[in-house]
Amino acid sequence: MKRETRVNHPPAVELAPDNRPVVAPIHQSVKYAFSSVEETVRNGRGERPGFSYSRISNPTVRQLELLLAELQGRADCLITSSGVNVIAQTLLTLTRAGDHVLCCIETYGPTRRILAQILGRFGVSHSLVSVLDLAGIERILAETPTRLVMFETPTNPITRIADLPAITALARRHGALTVLDNTFAGFHQHGEYDVDYYLHSLTKYTAGTGDVMGGAVIAAAPLIERLRPDFDLLGAALDPHAAFLMLRGIRTYFVRYREQSRSALAVAQFLHSHPAVARVHYPGLETHPQHALARAQMRDFGTIVTFDLKDGAEAGRRIAEALELYALTPSVGSTESLILAPQMIGTRGLTAAQAALSGITDGTVRLSIGLEDTADLIADLDQALARITD
Ligand SMILES: Cc1ncc(COP(=O)(O)O)c(C=O)c1O
């Protein structure tokens, strides 16, 4: 073999069947080959297990899919390249012209914009209703045949809690699918409820280090099979190296989520007693209007603490800029703490009446609590808040 040929066919290093790596290798290959045409064709027809092309499936990505499905208590999962992408692909795949979608006002902004801007173009209509308005949800489902209900819990940014038994029962009764963006709650929560599709931004808690992006949809096997043909064609595959980084990061997921939630509660308690703060939104606080529901549905209350300042947006800007440990940036779930100032939280795409129902005020600030020392995080907030109370 000439060297030009050799570099394209390097020596194979086989592992003995009783000799395995403790950490699974990254299958950083786009293509997979069989040694016969017949087996290649059988694999293409789904008549034998195997991989062919990493846009369709890849062993490293598949390992992460199977792990996430198990954590969420379902049989299967599909992973794509971002949280927004998995929301868009799931909504596109499950709907057709003439369908109606019921979406909660308190969903992540781009979710509502996907419905308005993309699905609307293809003849899919939608209604918005507050996640707290169970009577409104029931009325719309009774009046308008609805393909699916799209919602979140805890909601972003106000941390409202969706009543999972009530909403899933209403959707079931009216023949609508439920699609829950479960990003804030994480993979270990809400699996026992009658939700059809769980969506996650993997950009948040999976690796936890804020350096890799992805999205996942998790459901029973037949529900995932309904998505697979369109997902294959839409082609937003996750790179195996990103999946490997997530498989590495997720090893510490439970310790991180628990510790960040513990710190978030302490931060929420501190803010609750601060004179500059009008209201704290954290489901773990007994003063949260849905604390009992959160306690019934959740094991950990999450890492997001939102609060309303008495002095509005300008005070929020000054605090955000005075903080030293909280990075002024969107996203959540990283090991470093983050802050969104009121100017970064808007109610884009909502009417004035819907914006009023969203609970967002001009003094709303959102914190994502990381893994720093809790006392340091509180001291930093204390010094920043002192600037507006002095
Ligand atoms: C609740 C929720 N869903 C989805 C997303 C989108 O995820 P990604 O940034 O991975 O596209 C976000 C991002 O902040 C989010 O907060």
Ligand as a Chemical Component Dictionary entry (heavy atoms), coordinates in Angstrom:
data_LIG
# 
_chem_comp.id                   LIG 
_chem_comp.type                 NON-POLYMER 
_chem_comp.pdbx_formal_charge   0 
_chem_comp.three_letter_code    LIG 
# 
loop_
_chem_comp_atom.comp_id 
_chem_comp_atom.atom_id 
_chem_comp_atom.alt_atom_id 
_chem_comp_atom.type_symbol 
_chem_comp_atom.charge 
_chem_comp_atom.model_Cartn_x 
_chem_comp_atom.model_Cartn_y 
_chem_comp_atom.model_Cartn_z 
_chem_comp_atom.pdbx_ordinal 
LIG C1 C1 C 0 -37.427 26.934 28.367 1  
LIG C2 C2 C 0 -36.519 27.009 27.172 2  
LIG N1 N1 N 0 -36.782 26.230 26.105 3  
LIG C3 C3 C 0 -35.990 26.248 25.018 4  
LIG C4 C4 C 0 -34.881 27.079 24.935 5  
LIG C5 C5 C 0 -34.063 27.103 23.670 6  
LIG O1 O1 O 0 -32.917 26.352 23.769 7  
LIG P1 P1 P 0 -31.615 26.585 22.850 8  
LIG O2 O2 O 0 -30.979 27.835 23.336 9  
LIG O3 O3 O 0 -30.830 25.334 23.087 10 
LIG O4 O4 O 0 -32.063 26.705 21.430 11 
LIG C6 C6 C 0 -34.569 27.897 26.020 12 
LIG C7 C7 C 0 -33.388 28.780 25.950 13 
LIG O5 O5 O 0 -33.146 29.612 26.790 14 
LIG C8 C8 C 0 -35.411 27.868 27.172 15 
LIG O6 O6 O 0 -35.166 28.671 28.237 16 
# 
loop_
_chem_comp_bond.comp_id 
_chem_comp_bond.atom_id_1 
_chem_comp_bond.atom_id_2 
_chem_comp_bond.value_order 
_chem_comp_bond.pdbx_ordinal 
LIG C1 C2 SING 1  
LIG C2 N1 SING 2  
LIG C2 C8 DOUB 3  
LIG N1 C3 DOUB 4  
LIG C3 C4 SING 5  
LIG C4 C5 SING 6  
LIG C4 C6 DOUB 7  
LIG C5 O1 SING 8  
LIG O1 P1 SING 9  
LIG P1 O2 DOUB 10 
LIG P1 O3 SING 11 
LIG P1 O4 SING 12 
LIG C6 C7 SING 13 
LIG C6 C8 SING 14 
LIG C7 O5 DOUB 15 
LIG C8 O6 SING 16 
# 
